[in-house]
Amino acid sequence: MSNEQRQPGEPLGPPSDNERLKRESNFLRGTIAEDLKDGLTGGFRGDNFQLIRFHGMYQQDDRDLRAERAEQKLEPLQNVMLRCRLPGGIITPQQWLGIDRFAAEETLYGSIRLTTRQTFQFHGVLKGKIKPMHQMLNQLGLDSIATAGDVNRNVLCTSNPVQSALHQEAYEWAKKISEHLLPKTRAYAEIWLDGEKQSTTDEEPILGATYLPRKFKTSVVIPPDNDVDLHANDLNFVAVGEDGKLVGFNVLVGGGLAMTHGDRQTYPRKASEFGFISLADTLAVAEAVVSTQRDWGNRSERKNAKTKYTLERFGVEAFKAEVEKRAGVRFEPIVPYQFTSRGDRIGWVEGIDGRWHLTLFIENGRLLDYPGRPLKSGMAEIAKVHKGDFRLTANQNLIVAGVSLEDKAHIEQLAREHGLIDDGVSEQRKNSMACVAFPTCPLAMAEAERFLPGFVTEIETIMAKRGLADDHIILRVTGCPNGCGRAMLAEVGLVGKALDRYNLHIGGNREGTRIPRMYRENLTSAQILSELDELVARWAEEREANEGFGDFTVRAGIVKPVVDSARDFYD
């Protein structure tokens, strides 16, 4: 029987081992607490290696040191990366000072990494520091629950520094959605907080006893800014406002960017429009989408377990009808909306409430004290005096939000003194982004974060040569096809295959509403620059007024656009 002939919920085959792991985990406890006491290894054994992901951590090691440590007959330098839960990316200056101290004093690398999921990560936390890390976060009013694993992850929300009132409402909904879809197990509190009493049970009415078939991502988006790249997410609530007030959401389902090299059954996909709902129906619809994916998703083959494949297998209309049935609502027609941008507005912007917001460009999101540019120290100094909040963006930047006019000059002075403001940063650099990749990500096939700055310099040279120094191309680099750098929504996307080998994708657009197509496969960085030099020359010569690079490559017939279903991605 083909997948298309199966009834919803009917198994596609034997469950994957991850399903056994979740089923036997005692609601995500496993033997993590016992494993923490094992001093013979810096890592976690057996199922615990996977289970810690549900607690917001990935086990990693420093790949730069693997060979050296192997020669010394030592195990790899095992440590964990922790990703904080931060719905909408908002964090207080007091919380920031707490995470700044921990990063400086207790991690191997001393940095704070801002991510494309609008939160921060600690890298290089050794086993003995893990429990103190969670307790420190708890004392700050933070946690890392459900920022990884087969659950609904950190909920994104447009940073939008201008429409202050609408943003506040949207942000409150991002928090509500996050809280509503969290796991209810007491495992996190028991293991990391010494059983501190929590109002949770060991029943999972939304996620189920074996949680979701695969990771699930949600966003709240405020047009015309698509700064969260909604088409990278399983579930999206597009804000609809009237007279500056939020009245409801357009709902889009089934976006996702991850794929597997050489497997044509995997592909990126845009989210599908389901319809408009009122605010009162928001949580019911969120729950219904999640529970439908929980019951209908593929638990046999993890490569095809995401929501996007469930929609492709059963059809958008069938999935939508099931959501309506479970939520007890009917989707109204989509309220017209349009995206015109998705990059962050670097620099000062005045909000409609008269307060000022300073968006700082943080290349690759890495806050560290560099020679002559003490970025991390600068953020700490700002946190000591700032009276508003910080907003982490999905483009790896940081907004110092809610600054009064009388404090504006002092905040800017601190930012400039510490290299957090650089007037010489090009538009191209501001619109380029990479995932972490080497040396810490175990999935990385090629460099990304360490590769991007030098590569952008080469692109800047090409742009200047063609008279385009003040223009830009949305450029993304990801070290593997898992999609963390969101290269599959870029005008130029590089997807790593091996050291200094990437697939070159072109043809996305500036608004983030079109998936790029593979143009050349398995190129070196030098070959990519050569290809782009020729393409940019044509763009400069043949472009229409204000035409972006991706739109040009499609109009000129250089690549064929990828349509909504993305099944033609390989054609």
VEXDRENRO-946496 format. One record per residue (C-alpha): residue in three letters; y, x, z. Coordinates in steps of 0.2 Angstrom, whole numbers, padded with zeros to 4 digits, always signed. Layout:
ALAYXZ/...
//
This chain:
MET+0000+0000+0000/SER+0017+0007-0005/ASN+0031+0009+0008/GLU+0041-0005-0001/GLN+0026-0017+0001/ARG+0025-0015+0020/GLN+0031-0027+0032/PRO+0045-0022+0044/GLY+0038-0013+0059/GLU+0021-0010+0051/PRO+0016+0008+0053/LEU+0018+0019+0038/GLY+0004+0031+0045/PRO-0001+0040+0060/PRO+0014+0043+0072/SER+0021+0060+0072/ASP+0019+0072+0087/ASN+0036+0068+0092/GLU+0031+0050+0095/ARG+0017+0056+0107/LEU+0029+0068+0116/LYS+0042+0054+0119/ARG+0028+0042+0125/GLU+0020+0054+0137/SER+0037+0061+0143/ASN+0039+0048+0158/PHE+0055+0042+0151/LEU+0061+0060+0146/ARG+0056+0069+0162/GLY+0042+0079+0156/THR+0039+0094+0167/ILE+0057+0100+0165/ALA+0060+0102+0183/GLU+0045+0112+0186/ASP+0049+0123+0170/LEU+0066+0127+0177/LYS+0057+0137+0191/ASP+0046+0147+0179/GLY+0054+0164+0180/LEU+0042+0172+0168/THR+0051+0166+0153/GLY+0069+0162+0149/GLY+0064+0147+0138/PHE+0055+0130+0141/ARG+0037+0128+0137/GLY+0027+0115+0127/ASP+0035+0098+0126/ASN+0050+0103+0137/PHE+0056+0113+0122/GLN+0060+0096+0113/LEU+0063+0085+0128/ILE+0078+0095+0134/ARG+0087+0089+0118/PHE+0088+0072+0125/HIS+0098+0080+0140/GLY+0110+0087+0127/MET+0103+0105+0125/TYR+0094+0115+0112/GLN+0084+0131+0116/GLN+0090+0145+0106/ASP+0090+0164+0105/ASP+0102+0178+0099/ARG+0094+0181+0082/ASP+0104+0197+0080/LEU+0094+0204+0094/ARG+0077+0198+0089/ALA+0071+0214+0081/GLU+0078+0225+0094/ARG+0070+0215+0108/ALA+0053+0214+0099/GLU+0053+0233+0097/GLN+0055+0234+0116/LYS+0041+0222+0118/LEU+0053+0209+0126/GLU+0054+0190+0122/PRO+0069+0184+0112/LEU+0085+0182+0122/GLN+0081+0164+0126/ASN+0096+0153+0131/VAL+0102+0135+0128/MET+0116+0128+0119/LEU+0124+0112+0128/ARG+0134+0099+0119/CYS+0145+0088+0130/ARG+0146+0069+0128/LEU+0164+0065+0124/PRO+0166+0048+0116/GLY+0182+0049+0104/GLY+0184+0067+0109/ILE+0196+0065+0123/ILE+0196+0077+0138/THR+0209+0079+0152/PRO+0218+0096+0155/GLN+0209+0097+0172/GLN+0192+0095+0164/TRP+0197+0108+0151/LEU+0201+0121+0165/GLY+0184+0117+0172/ILE+0174+0120+0156/ASP+0185+0135+0152/ARG+0180+0144+0169/PHE+0162+0140+0166/ALA+0162+0147+0148/ALA+0171+0163+0154/GLU+0160+0166+0169/GLU+0143+0159+0165/THR+0139+0160+0147/LEU+0133+0175+0136/TYR+0147+0173+0123/GLY+0162+0167+0134/SER+0168+0155+0121/ILE+0171+0136+0119/ARG+0165+0129+0102/LEU+0173+0113+0096/THR+0161+0104+0084/THR+0160+0092+0070/ARG+0154+0079+0082/GLN+0171+0079+0091/THR+0165+0087+0107/PHE+0163+0105+0113/GLN+0147+0116+0115/PHE+0143+0130+0127/HIS+0133+0144+0119/GLY+0122+0156+0128/VAL+0118+0148+0144/LEU+0103+0157+0153/LYS+0090+0147+0162/GLY+0096+0150+0179/LYS+0114+0144+0175/ILE+0108+0127+0167/LYS+0107+0116+0182/PRO+0124+0123+0189/MET+0131+0119+0172/HIS+0126+0101+0173/GLN+0132+0099+0191/MET+0149+0107+0186/LEU+0150+0094+0172/ASN+0146+0080+0184/GLN+0160+0086+0196/LEU+0172+0085+0181/GLY+0166+0067+0177/LEU+0157+0073+0161/ASP+0139+0074+0156/SER+0128+0079+0141/ILE+0117+0063+0141/ALA+0111+0059+0123/THR+0121+0071+0113/ALA+0104+0077+0105/GLY+0087+0070+0102/ASP+0081+0053+0095/VAL+0096+0043+0103/ASN+0113+0037+0098/ARG+0123+0053+0100/ASN+0142+0056+0104/VAL+0152+0042+0097/LEU+0166+0048+0086/CYS+0184+0040+0084/THR+0198+0044+0073/SER+0210+0055+0082/ASN+0225+0047+0074/PRO+0240+0054+0083/VAL+0252+0042+0076/GLN+0246+0024+0078/SER+0245+0026+0097/ALA+0242+0008+0102/LEU+0228+0005+0089/HIS+0220+0022+0093/GLN+0219+0018+0112/GLU+0210+0001+0108/ALA+0198+0010+0095/TYR+0195+0024+0108/GLU+0191+0011+0121/TRP+0178+0003+0110/ALA+0171+0020+0106/LYS+0168+0023+0125/LYS+0160+0005+0126/ILE+0148+0008+0112/SER+0143+0025+0119/GLU+0140+0018+0136/HIS+0131+0002+0130/LEU+0119+0013+0119/LEU+0115+0026+0132/PRO+0097+0029+0138/LYS+0095+0020+0155/THR+0082+0032+0162/ARG+0086+0041+0178/ALA+0079+0057+0172/TYR+0095+0066+0169/ALA+0101+0062+0187/GLU+0085+0067+0195/ILE+0083+0084+0186/TRP+0100+0090+0185/LEU+0110+0081+0199/ASP+0096+0082+0213/GLY+0093+0063+0212/GLU+0111+0058+0214/LYS+0110+0039+0214/GLN+0114+0031+0197/SER+0114+0013+0192/THR+0100+0015+0180/THR+0082+0009+0178/ASP+0066+0016+0169/GLU+0067+0002+0156/GLU+0075+0005+0139/PRO+0079-0012+0133/ILE+0089-0006+0118/LEU+0081+0011+0114/GLY+0063+0007+0118/ALA+0050+0017+0128/THR+0049+0029+0113/TYR+0067+0029+0109/LEU+0073+0030+0091/PRO+0063+0037+0076/ARG+0076+0050+0073/LYS+0094+0055+0078/PHE+0107+0041+0076/LYS+0126+0044+0074/THR+0140+0031+0076/SER+0159+0032+0073/VAL+0174+0021+0075/VAL+0186+0024+0060/ILE+0205+0019+0058/PRO+0210+0019+0040/PRO+0219+0027+0031/ASP+0212+0042+0040/ASN+0193+0046+0037/ASP+0194+0061+0048/VAL+0177+0057+0055/ASP+0168+0057+0038/LEU+0161+0040+0041/HIS+0148+0042+0027/ALA+0139+0055+0038/ASN+0135+0042+0051/ASP+0121+0029+0053/LEU+0133+0016+0060/ASN+0152+0014+0057/PHE+0165+0002+0064/VAL+0181+0003+0053/ALA+0195-0004+0062/VAL+0205-0019+0056/GLY+0222-0021+0063/GLU+0235-0034+0063/ASP+0253-0031+0069/GLY+0247-0015+0077/LYS+0233-0023+0086/LEU+0214-0022+0084/VAL+0207-0038+0078/GLY+0189-0033+0072/PHE+0179-0021+0062/ASN+0171-0019+0045/VAL+0153-0013+0048/LEU+0145+0000+0037/VAL+0127+0006+0040/GLY+0115+0019+0033/GLY+0125+0035+0030/GLY+0118+0052+0032/LEU+0119+0070+0025/ALA+0103+0079+0030/MET+0090+0084+0017/THR+0076+0096+0015/HIS+0076+0110+0001/GLY+0063+0106-0012/ASP+0059+0088-0005/ARG+0066+0075-0017/GLN+0061+0062-0005/THR+0076+0067+0006/TYR+0094+0066+0000/PRO+0111+0062+0007/ARG+0117+0044+0007/LYS+0133+0035+0009/ALA+0134+0021+0021/SER+0133+0003+0015/GLU+0145-0011+0019/PHE+0138-0025+0029/GLY+0154-0035+0033/PHE+0168-0039+0045/ILE+0165-0044+0063/SER+0176-0049+0078/LEU+0179-0038+0093/ALA+0168-0050+0103/ASP+0153-0046+0092/THR+0155-0027+0092/LEU+0142-0023+0106/ALA+0129-0036+0100/VAL+0130-0029+0082/ALA+0129-0011+0088/GLU+0113-0015+0098/ALA+0106-0025+0084/VAL+0108-0011+0071/VAL+0100+0001+0083/SER+0086-0010+0088/THR+0082-0014+0070/GLN+0081+0004+0066/ARG+0071+0007+0082/ASP+0058-0006+0075/TRP+0059-0003+0057/GLY+0061+0016+0056/ASN+0048+0028+0050/ARG+0039+0035+0065/SER+0026+0044+0054/GLU+0037+0056+0044/ARG+0052+0063+0053/LYS+0060+0069+0037/ASN+0061+0050+0031/ALA+0065+0043+0049/LYS+0084+0041+0048/THR+0092+0024+0045/LYS+0097+0028+0028/TYR+0079+0029+0022/THR+0075+0013+0031/LEU+0089+0004+0021/GLU+0082+0011+0005/ARG+0064+0006+0010/PHE+0068-0012+0014/GLY+0084-0015+0006/VAL+0102-0017+0012/GLU+0101-0036+0012/ALA+0085-0037+0022/PHE+0091-0025+0035/LYS+0108-0034+0036/ALA+0099-0051+0038/GLU+0089-0044+0053/VAL+0105-0037+0061/GLU+0113-0055+0060/LYS+0097-0063+0067/ARG+0096-0051+0082/ALA+0115-0051+0085/GLY+0117-0070+0083/VAL+0132-0067+0071/ARG+0136-0069+0053/PHE+0145-0055+0044/GLU+0161-0061+0036/PRO+0167-0053+0019/ILE+0174-0035+0021/VAL+0192-0035+0025/PRO+0200-0023+0011/TYR+0203-0005+0017/GLN+0207+0011+0009/PHE+0206+0029+0014/THR+0219+0041+0008/SER+0215+0057+0019/ARG+0203+0065+0031/GLY+0211+0081+0036/ASP+0220+0084+0052/ARG+0239+0084+0052/ILE+0242+0102+0058/GLY+0258+0104+0068/TRP+0269+0092+0077/VAL+0268+0073+0074/GLU+0278+0060+0083/GLY+0268+0044+0088/ILE+0275+0027+0087/ASP+0277+0027+0106/GLY+0289+0041+0105/ARG+0278+0054+0112/TRP+0273+0070+0102/HIS+0256+0077+0097/LEU+0252+0095+0092/THR+0237+0097+0082/LEU+0231+0115+0083/PHE+0221+0123+0069/ILE+0206+0131+0077/GLU+0196+0141+0063/ASN+0178+0135+0064/GLY+0182+0127+0081/ARG+0178+0144+0090/LEU+0190+0146+0105/LEU+0188+0164+0111/ASP+0201+0178+0115/TYR+0202+0189+0100/PRO+0212+0205+0099/GLY+0230+0200+0097/ARG+0225+0181+0098/PRO+0220+0176+0115/LEU+0216+0158+0109/LYS+0205+0153+0124/SER+0217+0159+0137/GLY+0231+0150+0128/MET+0222+0134+0129/ALA+0220+0137+0148/GLU+0238+0140+0150/ILE+0243+0124+0141/ALA+0230+0114+0151/LYS+0239+0121+0167/VAL+0256+0112+0162/HIS+0251+0098+0150/LYS+0253+0080+0157/GLY+0244+0071+0143/ASP+0227+0074+0136/PHE+0217+0084+0123/ARG+0209+0076+0108/LEU+0195+0086+0100/THR+0194+0081+0081/ALA+0179+0080+0070/ASN+0187+0094+0059/GLN+0184+0106+0074/ASN+0203+0106+0078/LEU+0212+0101+0094/ILE+0226+0090+0098/VAL+0238+0092+0113/ALA+0242+0074+0114/GLY+0255+0064+0123/VAL+0269+0077+0125/SER+0286+0071+0131/LEU+0301+0078+0122/GLU+0307+0088+0137/ASP+0290+0097+0137/LYS+0288+0100+0118/ALA+0297+0117+0117/HIS+0287+0124+0132/ILE+0270+0119+0124/GLU+0275+0126+0108/GLN+0280+0142+0116/LEU+0263+0144+0124/ALA+0254+0140+0108/ARG+0264+0153+0098/GLU+0262+0167+0111/HIS+0243+0165+0111/GLY+0241+0164+0092/LEU+0237+0145+0092/ILE+0251+0142+0080/ASP+0251+0153+0064/ASP+0263+0147+0051/GLY+0255+0158+0038/VAL+0238+0148+0038/SER+0235+0141+0020/GLU+0231+0123+0016/GLN+0215+0130+0009/ARG+0210+0137+0026/LYS+0215+0121+0035/ASN+0203+0111+0024/SER+0188+0123+0026/MET+0174+0121+0038/ALA+0157+0128+0043/CYS+0143+0125+0055/VAL+0138+0138+0068/ALA+0123+0145+0059/PHE+0119+0163+0064/PRO+0116+0171+0076/THR+0112+0156+0088/CYS+0106+0142+0077/PRO+0087+0143+0075/LEU+0088+0132+0059/ALA+0100+0144+0050/MET+0095+0151+0033/ALA+0111+0158+0029/GLU+0128+0163+0037/ALA+0141+0150+0039/GLU+0154+0152+0053/ARG+0154+0171+0052/PHE+0154+0170+0033/LEU+0168+0157+0030/PRO+0184+0166+0035/GLY+0181+0180+0022/PHE+0175+0168+0009/VAL+0191+0157+0011/THR+0201+0173+0009/GLU+0193+0175-0008/ILE+0196+0157-0013/GLU+0214+0159-0008/THR+0215+0174-0020/ILE+0208+0163-0034/MET+0220+0148-0030/ALA+0235+0160-0030/LYS+0230+0168-0046/ARG+0229+0151-0054/GLY+0246+0145-0047/LEU+0238+0134-0034/ALA+0242+0143-0018/ASP+0250+0128-0010/ASP+0235+0116-0015/HIS+0218+0115-0008/ILE+0200+0111-0011/ILE+0189+0102+0003/LEU+0177+0117+0006/ARG+0162+0116+0018/VAL+0148+0128+0021/THR+0132+0124+0031/GLY+0119+0137+0035/CYS+0104+0125+0031/PRO+0102+0108+0023/ASN+0102+0099+0040/GLY+0120+0094+0036/CYS+0130+0099+0052/GLY+0144+0107+0042/ARG+0145+0090+0032/ALA+0145+0100+0015/MET+0138+0085+0007/LEU+0155+0076+0008/ALA+0165+0091+0002/GLU+0173+0094-0015/VAL+0164+0111-0014/GLY+0149+0112-0003/LEU+0138+0127+0000/VAL+0121+0124+0007/GLY+0112+0140+0014/LYS+0095+0144+0007/ALA+0093+0163+0012/LEU+0104+0177+0017/ASP+0119+0177+0005/ARG+0110+0163-0005/TYR+0117+0146-0006/ASN+0116+0130-0017/LEU+0133+0126-0024/HIS+0138+0108-0024/ILE+0154+0101-0032/GLY+0161+0084-0036/GLY+0165+0076-0020/ASN+0182+0069-0017/ARG+0196+0072-0004/GLU+0194+0055+0004/GLY+0176+0059+0008/THR+0169+0044-0001/ARG+0158+0053-0014/ILE+0144+0064-0012/PRO+0144+0080-0022/ARG+0131+0085-0034/MET+0121+0102-0035/TYR+0130+0112-0049/ARG+0121+0129-0047/GLU+0106+0134-0036/ASN+0102+0149-0026/LEU+0118+0159-0030/THR+0125+0174-0020/SER+0142+0173-0013/ALA+0149+0184-0027/GLN+0141+0173-0040/ILE+0148+0157-0032/LEU+0166+0165-0032/SER+0164+0169-0051/GLU+0159+0151-0054/LEU+0173+0144-0044/ASP+0185+0156-0053/GLU+0181+0148-0069/LEU+0181+0130-0063/VAL+0198+0132-0054/ALA+0205+0140-0070/ARG+0201+0124-0079/TRP+0207+0113-0065/ALA+0224+0121-0065/GLU+0225+0120-0084/GLU+0218+0102-0087/ARG+0221+0092-0071/GLU+0231+0076-0071/ALA+0245+0073-0059/ASN+0239+0076-0041/GLU+0221+0076-0046/GLY+0210+0084-0033/PHE+0197+0097-0038/GLY+0182+0086-0035/ASP+0189+0071-0045/PHE+0193+0083-0059/THR+0175+0090-0061/VAL+0169+0072-0062/ARG+0182+0066-0075/ALA+0180+0082-0085/GLY+0161+0079-0086/ILE+0157+0095-0077/VAL+0146+0085-0065/LYS+0140+0067-0065/PRO+0145+0057-0050/VAL+0132+0053-0037/VAL+0131+0034-0035/ASP+0129+0024-0019/SER+0110+0024-0017/ALA+0110+0043-0019/ARG+0092+0042-0026/ASP+0100+0049-0042/PHE+0106+0065-0032/TYR+0093+0075-0041/ASP+0095+0068-0058/
//
